[in-house]
């Protein structure tokens, strides 16, 4: 996973700034329920697990489940509080064949340098018929994310991310078909002012890849808007489901 290196500084920023509120996480529960059938003791993979927020959430949502968190960054693993976190990456998943019932990838796919290799590995470790659930901002589909209204320069970074068609094509080679593509809104912050106060550049790939001047200009835009916009920050992410 290679777009940026999650070193100690970036991992600390991610932990501080990319922590999803309970409300934001809860918005995803019905979306997952539509595609992840309940069964006793499911075994789930959280690939690119970061600090383990989703691994812990999946464990709570699916009683009796066994959730394996796989994360390539040592700095992120050091901050992961999920009990089963392992080193690995999308092209080398440290699990046996047909070991999990489903795989979850949250804001990870744009860090994967070799989509066909990742598709091959997920085909290997996910049991036949099990879903691969990809939560992401795909190229050309950034319009529901508040950050890009204030940092429009960052759209050029998102435009280098995989498009939905790119992911579908890479996974189709290994027998996956698209089961669903839906948009899921979440309340990311209580107010724009709260989002601006807590913003950490190192926590966001598109912001890290801006010039310093571009970042300063966008931050000024965000702060001006936050002075008058008192509503909650609602962001809409895509959920791509492949089987």
C-alpha positions in Angstrom: 0.0 0.0 0.0 2.1 2.8 -1.3 0.6 6.2 -2.0 2.0 7.6 1.3 4.1 6.0 4.0 2.3 5.9 7.3 5.3 6.6 9.5 5.1 7.6 13.1 4.1 11.2 12.4 1.4 10.2 9.9 0.1 7.4 12.1 -0.2 9.7 15.0 -2.1 12.3 12.9 -4.4 9.6 11.5 -5.2 8.4 15.1 -5.9 11.9 16.2 -7.9 13.2 13.2 -9.4 10.3 11.4 -11.2 8.9 14.4 -14.8 8.3 13.2 -17.6 9.3 15.6 -20.0 6.7 16.8 -22.7 8.3 14.6 -20.5 8.1 11.5 -19.7 4.5 12.1 -23.3 3.6 12.9 -24.4 4.9 9.5 -22.5 2.0 7.9 -24.2 -0.8 9.9 -27.3 -1.1 7.7 -25.2 -0.9 4.5 -23.1 -3.8 5.6 -26.1 -5.7 6.8 -27.5 -5.6 3.3 -24.5 -7.5 2.0 -23.0 -9.5 4.9 -25.5 -12.2 5.8 -25.6 -13.0 9.5 -24.2 -16.4 10.4 -22.8 -17.9 13.6 -19.2 -17.0 14.3 -18.2 -15.3 11.0 -14.5 -14.9 10.2 -13.9 -11.4 8.8 -10.8 -9.6 7.3 -10.2 -5.9 7.9 -7.5 -5.2 5.3 -5.5 -2.0 5.8 -6.9 -1.9 9.3 -5.0 1.2 10.5 -5.6 1.7 14.2 -8.3 -1.0 14.3 -11.5 1.1 14.6 -13.3 -0.9 12.0 -12.0 -4.3 13.3 -13.3 -3.4 16.8 -16.6 -2.3 15.3 -17.1 -5.4 13.2 -16.4 -7.5 16.3 -19.1 -5.7 18.2 -21.6 -5.8 15.3 -21.2 -9.6 14.7 -21.3 -11.5 18.0 -19.1 -14.5 18.0 -17.1 -13.2 15.0 -13.4 -13.6 14.6 -12.0 -10.5 12.9 -8.4 -10.4 11.6 -6.9 -7.0 11.1 -4.1 -6.8 8.6 -2.0 -3.7 8.4 1.3 -3.0 6.6 2.5 0.0 8.6 4.4 -0.8 11.8 3.5 2.6 13.2 -0.2 2.0 12.6 0.0 -1.5 14.1 1.6 -0.1 17.2 -1.5 2.0 17.7 -4.0 -0.8 16.9 -6.0 -1.9 19.9 -7.7 -4.8 18.2 -6.3 -8.0 19.7 -5.6 -9.8 16.4 -3.6 -7.5 14.2 -1.0 -8.9 11.8 1.6 -7.5 9.4 0.7 -7.9 5.7 -0.6 -6.1 2.7 -3.1 -6.5 -0.1 -0.8 -8.6 -2.3 0.3 -10.8 0.5 -2.4 -11.5 3.0 -1.2 -13.7 5.9 -4.2 -16.0 5.9 -4.9 -19.5 4.6 -7.0 -20.1 1.5 -10.7 -19.7 1.9 -10.2 -18.5 5.5 -12.7 -15.6 5.8 -16.3 -15.1 5.0 -15.9 -11.5 3.9 -13.3 -8.8 3.6 -13.6 -5.1 4.5 -11.4 -2.4 3.0 -12.0 1.2 4.3 -10.3 4.1 2.5 -7.6 1.6 1.5 -8.0 0.9 -2.2 -6.1 4.0 -3.4 -3.1 2.9 -1.4 -2.9 -0.5 -3.3 -0.2 -0.3 -6.0 -1.2 -3.5 -7.7 -4.9 -4.0 -8.0 -4.8 -7.4 -9.9 -2.4 -8.8 -7.3 -4.8 -7.6 -4.5 -7.8 -9.1 -6.3 -6.0 -12.5 -6.7 -5.2 -12.5 -2.9 -8.7 -11.6 -1.9 -10.0 -14.3 -4.3 -7.7 -16.8 -2.5 -8.6 -15.9 1.1 -12.3 -15.1 0.9 -14.6 -18.1 0.7 -16.5 -18.6 -2.6 -19.5 -16.2 -2.7 -18.2 -14.1 0.2 -18.3 -10.3 -0.4 -15.4 -7.9 -0.6 -16.7 -4.6 0.7 -14.8 -1.5 -0.4 -15.5 1.8 1.4 -13.8 4.6 -0.6 -13.7 7.8 -2.5 -13.2 6.7 -6.1 -11.8 8.9 -8.9 -14.5 11.1 -10.3 -16.8 10.6 -7.3 -15.5 13.1 -4.8 -18.5 15.5 -4.8 -20.1 14.2 -1.6 -16.9 14.9 0.5 -16.9 18.2 2.3 -13.1 18.5 2.4 -12.9 18.9 -1.4 -15.3 21.8 -1.4 -12.7 23.7 0.6 -9.6 22.1 -0.9 -10.6 21.9 -4.6 -6.9 21.6 -5.5 -6.9 18.1 -3.8 -9.4 16.8 -6.4 -6.4 16.3 -8.8 -5.0 13.8 -6.2 -8.3 12.0 -6.0 -8.4 11.9 -9.8 -5.3 9.6 -9.6 -7.2 7.2 -7.4 -8.7 4.1 -9.0 -12.1 4.6 -10.6 -14.9 2.2 -9.9 -14.4 0.7 -13.4 -10.6 0.2 -12.7 -11.4 -1.9 -9.5 -14.2 -3.8 -11.2 -11.9 -4.7 -14.2 -9.0 -5.8 -11.9 -11.3 -8.0 -9.8 -13.2 -9.4 -12.8 -10.0 -11.1 -14.0 -10.2 -13.2 -10.8 -13.9 -14.1 -11.0 -15.4 -11.2 -9.0 -18.6 -9.5 -10.2 -20.1 -6.3 -8.9 -23.0 -7.0 -6.5 -23.7 -3.4 -5.5 -22.4 0.2 -5.7 -24.2 2.5 -3.3 -23.6 5.8 -1.5 -23.6 6.0 2.3 -23.9 9.4 4.0 -22.2 9.8 7.4 -22.0 12.6 9.9 -18.2 13.2 10.0 -18.2 16.1 12.5 -20.7 18.0 14.6 -19.8 21.3 12.9 -17.5 22.6 10.2 -15.6 24.5 13.0 -15.0 21.3 14.8 -13.7 19.7 11.6 -11.4 22.7 11.0 -10.1 22.8 14.5 -9.2 19.1 14.4 -7.8 18.9 10.9 -4.4 17.4 10.6 -2.8 17.5 7.2 -0.7 14.4 7.7 -3.9 12.4 8.2 -5.3 12.9 4.7 -3.5 11.6 1.6 -4.9 14.3 -0.7 -3.8 17.1 1.6 -0.3 15.7 2.1 0.2 15.7 -1.7 -0.7 19.4 -2.1 1.9 22.1 -2.2 2.3 24.1 1.0 0.7 27.2 -0.6 -2.3 25.1 -1.9 -2.8 23.7 1.6 -2.6 27.2 3.2 -5.1 28.6 0.7 -7.6 25.7 1.3 -7.2 25.9 5.1 -8.1 29.6 4.9 -11.2 28.8 2.8 -12.2 26.2 5.4 -11.8 28.5 8.3 -13.8 31.3 6.6 -16.7 28.9 5.9 -16.6 27.5 9.4 -17.3 30.9 10.8 -20.8 30.9 9.4 -21.7 27.3 8.6 -23.0 25.8 11.9 -24.6 22.6 10.6 -23.1 19.1 10.8 -20.5 17.9 8.4 -22.2 15.2 6.3 -19.9 13.2 3.9 -21.0 10.6 1.4 -18.7 7.7 0.6 -19.1 4.9 -1.9 -19.5 1.3 -0.9 -18.5 -1.1 -3.7 -19.4 -4.7 -3.1 -17.8 -7.5 -5.2 -18.4 -11.2 -5.0 
